[in-house]
Amino acid sequence: MRIGTLGNGLMAEALASQWVKAGHDVMVGGRDPGRAAEVAQRVGASTGTLEEAAAYGEIVLLAVPAEVAVAVAGMVPAGKTLIDCTNALDHRDFTLAQPATAEAISQAVPGVQVVKAFNLAADAVWRNPPTGLGVPICGDGGLEQVAELVRDLGCTPVPAGGLRRARLLEATAALAIGIWVSGGDVREMFPPLAAAFGDVLPG
């Protein structure tokens, strides 16, 4: 696939490097041409402006600060699939600065399939992802394309519902980051599913 990244920060570099290794054609887009070119050279991608990367990719990764995500997403032409990996955090108390970022992005880009994915882990995880790591994905279309990109990282796509449920992924990220910052370990929070929810699961 052709993939464009809107952004040339740590998340864009981590994911782009994995997709280049998997054989995809990636263009790193950024406002700063020099910075974008440096990242592209490190990962083996081509480089361009934000607008050029948005036009280049069949799949477009939105990896910019959440406060500008909606505006930058507006560059993506209709017919594309847009992966939103942003987290709109209020760093004062690690709550959500915006309750439904992926939905706001979707409203700004009619005709674009928005998929929420890759927002539950930092860039360091995506540089060397654990084999089989579950990656929740939420969206109303474009899910199989994104699932393929998840598998290319050696991870397991976890269908998590339509785009309306993306707000739950965003809230989960805020909760997990807040716990981590306070010294907690979210890995200890989830017992096996059958033990945790056995009385309410079907069957």
N, C-alpha and C positions, 0 to 999 in steps of 0.2 A: 504494500500500500504506500501511497504518498501521504506523508504526515507533515503538517506545519505546526510549529510551536509559536504561540503568541506569548512571548516572554523568553528571556535568556538567563534566568536565575537558576538556583540550585535544583528546584524540582524539574524544570525544563531540561536541564543538562542531564540529570540522573535518568529520567525516562527516555529521553532521546538517545542516550548512549546505548541503552538496552535494545531499543527498536532498530537502531542501525546494526547492531550485532546480529539481530534476527533477520536482517536482509531487507528492511524497509528503507525507502528513500525519504529522508528527513530534511526539512528546511527550518533552520532556527531563525525566528524573526524577533527583532527588538527595536526599540526606539534609538538605542545607541548602536550604530553600525559597527563600531570597533569592538564593543563588548560582545555583540552577537557573533561577529566573525571569530573571536577568540574561542567562544564556546563551540561553535560549529567545527572549528579546526580540531579541538580536543576530542570531539565525539565522532568525527568523520562525516559530518553533514554539510549541506550547502547553507548559505546564509542569505538573508534578505530583510526587508523592512517588515513591520507588522502586517501591512496590507498585502505584501507579496506572499508572506507565509500563509495568510488566511486564504488567499486565492490558490495557492499551490496544493494544499493538502486536501485529499479526500476526507481525511480525519484531521481535525484541528484540536490541539491541546491548548486550553486556556490556563496559563500559569503565570498570572500577574497578580499584584496585590488586590485583595478582594474589593477594596474601595474603588478601583477603576475597572473591575471585571465587566460590569454591564456595558460600559462605554466601549471598551476594547472589543468585546464580543460583537458589537454592532458592525465590525469590519468583515464578518464572516458571511460570504454569499449564501443564498438559499441553496438547498440541496446537499449541504455538507453535514457531517456529524461532528459535533463539538463536545469534547471532553472537558468538564469543569472539575478541576482538582482543588479549587480554592476553598479557604475557610475564613469566613468573615467574623473574626474574633474581636471581642472587646478585651484587651489585655489587662485592663484594670481588675477584672474579676473573672475572666475566662468564661463569659457568657457570649451569646451570639449578638454581634453588632447589627446583623440583618437576619431575620428569621427564616428566609427562604431564598437564598442567593441563586440557586440553580433555576428556580421558577422565574425569578426576576430576569435572569439572562435569557431564558426561553421566550419570555414576552418581548424582549428587545430584538430578537432575531427570528421573526416568523419565517417558516420554511426550513429552519435548521433544526436537526435532531440533537437535543442537548442530553448528555449522559453524565451523571455524577459518578465519579470514580477516582480512586487513588488519593482521596483526601484524609484517610485515616492513618497515614504513616508519613514520616518525614522523608526528605530526600535521601538520607543515609540508608534507609531501608531499601529504597528502589535502586540504589547503586549495587547492592548485593542482596537481592530479596531471598528470604528463606524459601526453599522448594516447597510448593504446595500451599503457600500462604493464601488464605482466602481474601479476595478483594470484592467487596460489595459493589454492585453497579445498579443504578436506578435510572430509568428512562422510559420513554414511550416509543422509542424507535432507535435504530442504530446499535442495539445491544450486542448483536453477534459480532459486528466489527470490533467493538471495544473488548468483548470477551476474547477474541483472537489476540489482541494486543496484551491482555492480561496473561494469557497462556504463553505468549512469547517471552514473558519474564520468568517463566517457570512457576507461575502462580495459578490459583484456581479461581475462576470467575464465580461470584455468588450472586445470582439474580435476586435483587432486593425490592422489586416492585417498580411501579411507574414513577414518573418524575416527581409527583406530589410527595412521594416518600423520601425524596432526597433531603428534605428538611430534617428528617430523622437522622440521616447520616451526618449532616452538618452539626446537629445537636450532640450526636455521639462523639464527634471529634472535639467539640468544645468541652464536654464532660471529661473525656480521656486526657486531654492536654492539661486541664485544670488539676486533675488528680496527680498527673505526673509531676507538674511543677511543685505541688505541695509535698512531694516525696513518696506518693503512693505508687502502686504497681497494678495497672489495669489487667494484666495477664492473670492475676489471681482472682478476678471478679466473676469469671464465667465457668461454672462447673459443666460437666457434660450435659448436653441439651435435655436428654431424657430425664435426668435427675432433677434438673431445674424446672422443667415445664411438663413433666410426664402426665399430670392430671388434666392439662388443657390441650395437649396435642391430639390431633385426630388419630383414630385407630388405636 
